[in-house]
Amino acid sequence: MIRYHIKIAWRNLIRNRGFAVTNLLGLTIGITCVIFIFLWVKDELTFDRFNPNYNSIYQVIANRDFKNSIFTDRNMVFPLETALQNSNPQIKNVVMTTYQETQQVNYGNNKVQKNALYFGGRYFDMFPWKFIEGTPASVTSDPFNIAITASAAKSLFGNADPINKTLKIDNSQLVKVAAVIADPPGNSSQQFDYLGQFNFNSPDAKKQMLEWVNSSWQVFIQTTPGANPDRLGKFVTHVMKSHNHDKISTYFLFPMSKWHLYSDFKDGKNAGGMIEYVKLFTIIAIIILLIACMNFMNLSTARSEKRAKEVGIRKTLGSDKRQLTIQFFVESMILVLIAFVFALLAVFLLLPSFNLLVSKQLHLNLQDPIFWVGALVIILFTGIIAGSYPALYLSSFNPVKVLKGTFQPGKKAIAPRRVLVVAQFIGCIVLISATIIVYKQIQHVKDRSLGYDQNNLVMVDSTPSTDKNFNVIKQDMMRSGMFASVTRSSSPITEISWRTGAPDWDGRPANTNIIMSAMATDLDFAKTVGAAMLKGTDFTGMPSDSVAMLLNKAAVNAMQLKNPIGMQMRYGRQKFTVIGVIDNLVISSPYQPVEPMLIFCNRNSSSEIMFRPRKGVDPAKTIQFIQKEYQTYSPADIFKYEFADQEFGKKFASEELISKLTDIFAGLAIFISCMGLAGLASFTTEKRTREIGIRKVLGASVNQLVLLISREFIKLVAIAFIIATPVSWWLMHNWLNKYDYHTDISLWIFAIVGAVVLLLTLAVVCLNTLGAALANP
């Protein structure tokens, strides 16, 4: 019987090629989108799951209450790992790590920049990476041994054996390659090129073991079975307070299962993270697939008149409703299976481009059981949803009425078809509205006043050699006439790497704990970055600069200072005088308010040199000049430069990805809907050909005939617009509320969307009805 159903279904599809191709294209596009989103969502949901200790690893995190806000901090003090090790029966293992970005690695004449992860404790027990050569013991046996990833080994040594080779790190530290490990998967929270351990016997480490204030390290705990994370968080809080008397911090354990998807915190509470985008794209996938299914339903019921006699004859010959229902379901399943095969081919062809778009290395593994489970769900869901209404509707025809010619099959299908068309365009309007609002939010934030001039501001990593010769480098730059100003700082102008509590001052209100960002700079900082001094002066080069301090406008407001210039501030064991107030600089997140900031003068060392070329000077020539100077005074180091505006632009990566993907999916959704609309208009015109001919004979114009057919579709789009507008506003209003700095939702957005969808509807319907309207009656 199944074979018979398949044969009949195949013949029907071949006989109605136009219907089959239209539905096949819509289903193929829908399933292709779903597969791409499935691969992306699967990658996001499986972050870190390859670790066998996935369910027992936690990161120690602190909520630091600074009254103006609660700052969630992942940075811990150096001695904490040792203090927690073997301190509680619920703690199985404790590991400490720190990440060092773009360290220079030399091997012979080969110089490359690599990312390092340094660890303390039994790291490989907690994070058992796959060893290609060597063992964990060979790495931990000597503090100067490292494990290098396979890709890093290839870039440094080619095809040669890297084991026991000596490398120089940052032109100072010699280390030996003791092991080669497989590259961390793309969905790993820890990404690095090589691993090394802390040297706890060094003078610096021994000094830091006594420091319970400075926090720069990540601490991870592996618990025993049945451990209570909440109690362990309170235990860590007790340990910290017993050593540093910290009254503003509360510690808790954050499970590995939430590191990636729930990484955002606001006022000490989890505020989601990537899980929001996972939900968003899952909903988009379902919407697009449902739009494709609705197309199938609409077109199947629209051509019901052509199937009515078939149903009547088959019922007369003994077929019951169940058999006919199965027949129509088989037809839909065959079409879905064919669409799925075409979708797989499309995914294979487009996957490299999709990977570039989402910055991942996704793979379509046809041997993965999870993929085929997902594929089966997609096929069954699509086949059942798409075939449900046509199967139930077509199988219900009365054979007597059909064969007598008194049955009019279109009437019963009109109302459901209208509902489906409206539902299709609701989805399209919501997606298009979301696309415009996401784009408007990105542009709104990009247009935000940053308090300084990013354009043509060049940043270069400093080295001990450039620090030693900085004054000479600056003189050479200014003497060249190509630069307006040069300075250096403890961090780039696009990054905050130092946060601290507010200094103390006379008259400070009780219980005023304010979290502040901080930066150390050289002379001409405000001039180089293009920031305005609102009060007082920048650092002047006088010896008094060593005890001088700048505040930004947000710091003055948070500290409630009326006349800050000349005020004495006690920070640590030293007193500082406020000599100036600088305008607010948007450094960290462009979506959040500016943090209160302290700026100190440090003319001895830095991590970044910033150059401001003069206007009108060729940027390529300035880069060449900077490179020549850099290689003159720091020839052993790799020259790497960045433009501040490009580096700051990376902060929009997530939102721009959302914008690009919603653009694509909204475009595909409207394409599928318009394709279905074209099919419906074509069928409607075909059914009303005689009516159109009679109206033309009676004097109707082409415009009147086109409007006659278009009127019904315009009404349906208008209904969809009325329903979709408040839905779109509500969804995007909730999305925008997660940003402190966000745009407003204007009514003109929905007006534009409505006009665009209406024009598309008119264009599609007119193109499909114009032929009949122009035909000789």
N, C-alpha and C positions, 0 to 999 in steps of 0.2 A: 504493500500500500504506500509506504514512504517513497519507494522508487517511482511509483505512478504519480504521486504528488509532485516530486521533483521534476519529472519529465514534463508534466503539464505546466508547472510554474515556469520552467525554462522556455517553453514554447510561447507562453504569454509575454514574457519579457522580450524575446526576439521579435515577436509580432508587433510590439509597441516600443520600438527603439527610442523614439523621442522621449516618451515617458520614462523609460529605463535610464537613458543617459542623463536626463535632468536630475532624477533622484540619485543616480549613482554619483554624479559630481558633488551634489550637496552632502551626501553621506560621507564621501571620501574626504572632503574638506573638514567636516565635523570630526570624523574619527582621527584624522591626521593631527588636528589641534589637540584632541584629547590625549593622544599618545605622547606628543611633545610635553604637554602639561604633566602627564603621568610620570614621565622620566624626570622632570624637574622636581616635582613634589616628592617622588621617591628618594631622590638624592638629598633633599632637605630633611626629610623625616628619618633618614638613616645616618645622619651625622653621628660619628663616633661609635656607632653600633658594632663595628668590627672589633672593638676592644672586648676581650672576654670578661673584663672586670666592670663592664658598662654600668651595671646596676648597683655597684658598691663604691663608686668613686664620687667624691664631692669636692668642690672648691670652697675654701674658707673666704667668706666675704664679710665686709663690715659696713654697717649703716652708721655714718658719722653725722650726728645731729648738730648742725651749726646755726640753729634757730631760724636763719633766713631760708634754709632749705636743708633737706637730708641728702647727703652725698653718699651714694653706694660705691664703695671702694674695694677693688680686687687686690690692691697692693698691701702686702703684709711686711712685718719687720723680719730681719734676717734670723734672729735666734728662735723664732716661733717653731720652725720645723723640728729643731733639736729638742725644744721644751715639750712638744706634743708626742714625740716618739716614745713609745712604751709608757705613756702616762695614764692611759685609760684602757680597761679591758675591751671596750667596744672599738678601739682604734687598732686596726691591723697593720697599717703602714702609713707613713707621712712622707711626702715628697715636696721639695721646693724647686721652683724653676724661675728663670728670668730670660727674657727674649732680647737678643741683640740683633738689630736690623742692619743689613748691608755692611758687615764687617769685611775688610779687605783680606783676601787669602792669597798668599804668594807661594808658587812652586816653581823654582827656577825663574825663567823670564815670564812665566804665565801669571798674570794678575787678574783676579776676578773678585766680584763682590758677592758674598753669601750671607744668608741669615742663620744665626746660631741660636741654639737653645741650651742654656747651662742648667745643670740640675744638682740637687743635693738629696741624699737619702737613697733608698732602694728603688730608684726610678724604673728600672727595667722589670721589676716585679709588678709595678702598677701599670706601666705602659709597655707591654711586651711586643716591641716592633720585630718584624721579620728580619733575621740576620742572614745575609748572603755570604759574607765571610766574617770570621771572627766570632766572638761570643760576648755576652754582657760582662763576664769576668775580665776579659781582655781590655775592656774600656775602663772599668772601675778600678783596675789594679794600680793605675797610676793617674794622678790628677792632670797630667799632661798628655794623656791619650784621648783620642776622640773617635767617634763613629761618624762616618760620612755617608750620605745617601748615594744611591746608584747614579742618579743624574749628575750630582755634584762631582762624583768620582770620574764620570765620563768627561765632564768639561775641564777637569784639571789634569787628568792623566791619560785621556784617550782610552786605548785598549790595554794599556800597561796595568800591571797588578799594583793597586794602591797601598796594600798592607805594608806597614813599617816605613812608609814614606814620611818625610818631615815637611811640615808646612809652617809658614810664618803668618801669624795673625796680626793685622794692623801694624805691620813692620816692627813688631816688638816681641811677641810671644811665640816661641817655637813649640809645636805640638806634633805628635806622631799619630798617624792613621792606624788604629788598632782593629777597626771593623768596618764593614760596608753593610748598610741596611737598605731595605726596599724603601722607595720614596713613600712618604705618608700619603694616603688616599686624598683625593680632592675634597672629600667630605669629612675631613679630620679637623678638629679645632686647633690642633698643634701642627703648624707648618714650619719646616726648617730645612736647612741644607746639611748641617752637621750638629752633633750632640757632644757636649763636653761637661765635665763635672767641676763643681767648686773645689778649690784647694783650701780646705778648712785649716790647713797648717800655715798658711801665709800670714804675715803680719797684719794685712788689711782685713782678712777674715776674722782673725782673733780679736781685732778691734771692734769689728761689726757685731761680734757675738755679745758684746756688752751694750750695744745700741738697741733700745726698745722704743725708739721714736720714729726714725726714718723708715718709710715703707716703700719698697721698690720691688718686692718679690712676690711671686704667686705661690700659694701653699695649697696642697691637695691632700685629702685624707681618704684612705680606703678603709671602710668599716668592716667589722665582723658580721656574720649573718645575724639578723634580728636586732641590729643596733638601732637606737633611736636618734635620728639626726637632730631633732630639736634639743634634746638633752645635751648632745655633743656640742651644739652651738653655744649653749649656756656655759658649758665647761670651758670652751675656748675663750669666751668673754671673761670668765673668772681668772684664767691663766694670764690673759693680757692685763687685766686690772691689777693683779697681784704684782706685776713687774713694772708697769709704767703709770699706774693710777689714772688711766684714761677714763674720764667720766662722760665723754660724748659719744663713744662707740659701742655698738652692739653687734656681736658677731653671729653669723649663722652659716649653715652648710648648704651649698647650692649644688643639686645633683647634676651629674653629667648629662642626663636626659634632657635638661633644660638649658644647657650652655648655649646652644645655637638658636633654638626656636624661641626661647623666652629670655633673651639677653638684656632687654631694656628695663631700666628701673626709673621710677619717678617718685620723688619724696619717700624713698625707702621701700616702695612697694613695686612688685613686678608689673610692668606695663606692656608685656608682650614682647614682640620682636618679629622675627621672620615668620612666625606662625600666622600672623595677620595676612601676609602675602600668600602663604600656602592656602589659607582658606579662600582668599580672594580669587586665586587662579583656579582653584577647584570649582568654585561657583561659576566662573567664566566658562570652564570646560563643559559643565553641565548645561549652561545656557546655550552654547553653540551647538551642542549635540541635540538638545531639545528643539532648537530652531530647524535643524536638518530633519529631525523626525516629524515635525509639524508639516514641513514641506511634503514629505511622503504621504502623510495623512490627507492633506489638502488635495494633492494631485490625484491620489487614488480615489477619493470620493467624487472629485470633479468629473472623472471619466467613468463614473458608475453606470451611466446610461449605456456605454459600450459593453459593460459586463453583465447588464441586467438579463439579457436573453440567455447568456451562458448559464447564469445561476438558475433561471427558470427551467431550462431544459434539463440541467443536471438534477434539480430537485424532482422533476417529473420522472426521471429515470431511476430515482431511488436514493439519491444522495441526501443525507440529513444535514442539519445545521452544523453539527460537530465536524463532519468531514469537510464541509465547505470552509469552516473556520480554520481548520488545520491547513487546507489548501492555500488560503490567503496568507497565513502565517509563514508557510514554507516559502512563498514568493518573497515576502519581506526578508526572511532569513537569508535566502540566496543572494538577494541584492546587497544585504549588509555584509555577507561574507566576501563578495566580490569587492565591495568598497573597502573592506578591511585589508585585502591583499594590495589594492592600489595605494591605500594609506601607508602600509609598510614600505612600499617602494618609495613613496614620497618622503617618508621619514629618513630612509637610508640616504637619499639624495640631498636632503636639506639639513641633516643633522650637523654637519660641519659649520654651516652658516648660523644655525641656532646656537651652537656652542660658543661661537664668537659673540653673539648677541648677549647671552646670559653669563659669559665668562666662566664656563664650566667645561669639563671633559666628560660629557654624558655619552653612554654607550647603549646601543640597542642589542642586548644580549638575548638571542632567541633560545638559549639553553637555560635561561633563568626561569624556574617554575613560577616565581612571583609575577613575571611578565605575562605568562600564559594564563595565570589566574585572573590578572587584570584584563587581559584580552578577552577572555571568556565572559567576564562581567560586562565589558563594553558591548560585545556582540549580542549577548542575550538582552541586555538593557535596551540597546538600539532596536534590535529586531522586534522585541515584544512591544515597546512603546510605539514604534513606527507602524507596526502591523496591527495593533490592537483595534483601533477604531475602524479602519477599513475592513478588517476581517469580520468584526461583529456587525458592521453596517451592511456590507454586501451580502453576507450570509443570511440576512433577515428578510430579503426580498420575497414577496408573495408570488409564487410561480403562476397562479391563475391570472392575476392582474398583469403580470409581465407578458405572458403569451397572448392575452387578449388585446394588449396595447393600451390598456387604461392606466398602467402604473407610470407615475412620473417620479423617477428616482432622485432628481435633483433637489426637490423641496425639503426632504428630511435632512439633507446634508448641508443646507445653506447656513443655518444657525451655528452648528459646530464649526464649519469652515470659517465663518466670521470670527468666532472666538479664537481659533487657532491663528488667523492672520493678525488679530489684535495682540495676541500673546507674543508672536514673533517680533512684531515691531516694538512692543514694550521692552523686550530684551535688547533690541538694537538701539533704541533711544537711550536706555540706561547706560549701555557701553559707550556710546558716542559722547554722552554728557560727562561720564567719568573721565574719558580721554581728555576732553577740553579742560575740565577742572584740575586734573593732575598737572597738565601742561601749564595752566594759569598759576598753580601753586609754585611750581618750579621757577617760572619767570618772576613771580612776585618776590621770592626769596633771593633770586639772583640780582634783582634790582634793588635789594636792600642796601642802605648805606652801611659800609663796613667800617667807616672811621679812618680808613687809610686807602692809599692808591695801590691796587694790585698790578695794574698794567705796567709791563716792562720792568718789573722788579725781579731781579735775578738772585737766586739763593744757591750757595755752594757749601757743601760740608767742609767744616774746618778740620784741621789736623794739628798735632803738636807743633809741627814745623811752621804751619801758617799762623798759629797763635804766637809763636816766638818772633815771627817776622811781620806781624800784622801791621805795625806802624809804617814799615817800609813799603809794604804792599799798598797800603792806603795812599801814601805819598805818590807812588808810581801811578796809581789810578787817577788821582786828582791832577797830576802833572800832565797826563795824556790829553786832558781836555775833553775826554769822552764820557766822563762820569760827573754827575751832580753831587753825589754823596756816597759814602761807604760806611758800613757799621757791622757789628757782629753781635750775636745774642746766644743765650743758653739753649734756645729752641727756635725752630722756624716760626715765621709769622703766621703760619697756617696750623700750628699745633700747640697745645698746652701740655707740657710734660711735668709741670710742677704745681701742685696744689698744697695749700697750707692753711693754718688758722690765721685769723686776723692778729696783727700786732696789738700791744697794749698801749694805752695812752691815758693821761690824766683826765678824769671825768668820764671814763668809759662806763656805760650803764652796766649794772650787774647782770650776770647770766647772758651776756652778749657774745655768742659764739658764731662767728661768720667764716664760712669757707671762702677762700680766695685763691685765684690763680696767681702765679708769680713768674717773673722772668728776670734774668740778669742780662744787661746790655752794655755796649760801649758807647762812646760819644756819637752824636748825630743820629740817634735812633729815630726820633720823631721826624727829622728831616728826611732820612733815607726812606722810611716806609710811607711818608706823606701824611702823617697824623698831625692834628692840630693840638697845640699846647693851649688849653683853656685858661690856665692861670699859672703864674710863675715861669720857670725856665726848665729846659732840658739840662742834662749833665753838661758841665762847662769845661771839664778837663782839670779842674783844680783838685788839690789833695783832699778837700772836703767831700768830694764825690763818693769816697769810700764809705762815708756815713750819711749819704743822702738817699732819698727815696722819692719815687714818683707814684702817684695814685691815679687810677682812672676815674672817670665821672661816676661809674657804678659803685666804686669803692667809697667815694665821698658820700654818696646817698645812703649806702648800706650802713656806714659807720656813723651817719647823722652828724657830719662835720659841717660847721658853718664857715669857718675860716681856716682851712687846712694848711695854708702856706705858713711855714715856720714852726709847725707843731712838732713836738718830740714824740717819736714812736719807739717803744721797746719791743724788739724782735729778737728772740733768743737771748743771748747774753750781751747784746749790743744795742746802743741807742742810735736812732736814725732821725734825720730832720727832713720833713716833707718840703721839697723845693719846687714842686710843680704838679699840676693836674693835667693829665692828657685825656684826649677825647676817648670815648669807648671804642675798642677795637673788637670786631667780630672775628674771633680766632678759631674757636672750636666748632660747635654746631651752628650753622646759619639759621636753624629753625628755632633756636632757644634764645632767651634773653642773655645779654652780655654779663659775664661774671665779674664781680669785683676783682681788681688786679693790683698787685704790688710790682713795681719795677725797681730793681737795684742796679748799681753800677759795678761791673766786674771787668777790669781791663787786663786780666791775666789769661783767661781761657774761655772757650766758647764751643758750641757745637755747629754753629751756622754763621756764614758770612753773607751779608746782603749788599747788593750793588744796585744803585739807581743811575742808569745811563741818562745822559742828557737827551732832551727831546730832539728828534730829527736825526739822531745818530743811528746808523745801520745796526740793527740788533746782532746780525751775524758777525760784524766786526768787533762789537763789544765782547761777544762770547769768545772769539779768537784771542782777544787781548787778555781776558780773564784767564783763559786756559794757559796762555804763554807765561803769565805771572805765576800761576799756580804751579806749573811744572818747573819753574825756575827755583821756587822756594820749597816745594814739596814734590820732588821728582819721583820719589818712590811710591807715591799714592795715586790712586785712580781719580781722574778728574770727572766729576759728575755735577751737572747743574740742573736746576729746575726753575721754571717761571712760577711766581706765586699764584697767578690767576689759574694756571693749569693744575697746580697742586690743590688749590682750594676747590676747584671744580670737581675733584674726586669725591667730595662730601655729598654730591648730588647723585652718586652712582645708583643707589637703590631706587630713588624716586624716578630717575631717568629710565631705568630698566622697566619700572612699572609703566611709565608713559609709552615707551616703545612697544611693549607687549600689548597694552590695551589698544594702541593704535592698530596693530596688526589684527588682533582678535575682533575689534569693532568693525574693521574693514571687511573681514571675512564674514562676520555675522550679517552685515548689511548686504553683502554680495549674495549669500545664500538666500536671504529673504527676498531680494529683488529677483533672483532666479525663480523662486517659487511663485512670486507675484506674476512674473512673465508667463509662467505655465498656466496659472489660473486665468489670467487675462486672455490668453490664447484659447483656452477651453471655453471661456465665457463667450468670446467672439464667435467661435465655431458654432456654438449652440444657438446664437442669435443672428446667424447669417441672413436668414429669410426676413427676420424683423428689420435688420439694417437695410436690406434691399427695398422693402416696402416703404420704409421711412424716406429713403432717398427718392423713390418715385413720387412720394407725396410732398417733396420739396425740402427735406431736411438737409442742412449743409454738413460738410465734413466735420467742422468744429463742433456742431451740435451732436453728431453721432459719437465723436470721440469723448465729449463731455458726458454723454449718456452712459457709456461703459465705465468711464473713470469715476463717476460720482460715487458709486458704492465703495470703491477702494479708498477714495479720499476720506469718506466718512469713517472707515475702519482705522485709518492712520490717525485721524483726529482723535478718535476714542483712545487709541494707544498712547497718544501724546498726553492727553488729559490724565491718564492713569500713571504713566511713567514719570511725569515731571515731579510730583511729590515724593515718589519712591527714590528717584535719583537724588533729589535734594537731601532727603533723610540719610541715605547711605553715605554721600560725600560729605555731609555736615559732620557725621560721626568720624569719618576718616580725617578730616581737617582738624578736628578738636584735639588730636593727639600731638599736634604741633603748637608750641607756645606762640610762634610767629607764623601766621597763615593768612591767606587771602580770604576774601568774602565770596559767596556764591551769588552772582548777579543773575537777574531774571533774563537778561539779554542772551545768556548762554543757552537757555532752554528755547528761547525764541529762534535762535539760529539753528539749533538742532531740529526743531520742528519744521522750519522752512526747508532745510536740506533734505530731510526725510520726505517731505511733501513733494518737493521738486523731483526727487528720485522716483517716487511713486508715479507721478505724472509722466515722467520720461519713459519709464518701463511700460506702463499701461498704454500710452500713446503709440509707442513703437510697435506694440503687439496688436493694436486695434486699427491702426492707420491703413493697413492693407485692405481690410474688409470695408472700411469706410470709403476708400478710393475705388473699390471694385465696381465694375459695370453691373448695375442692379438687374 
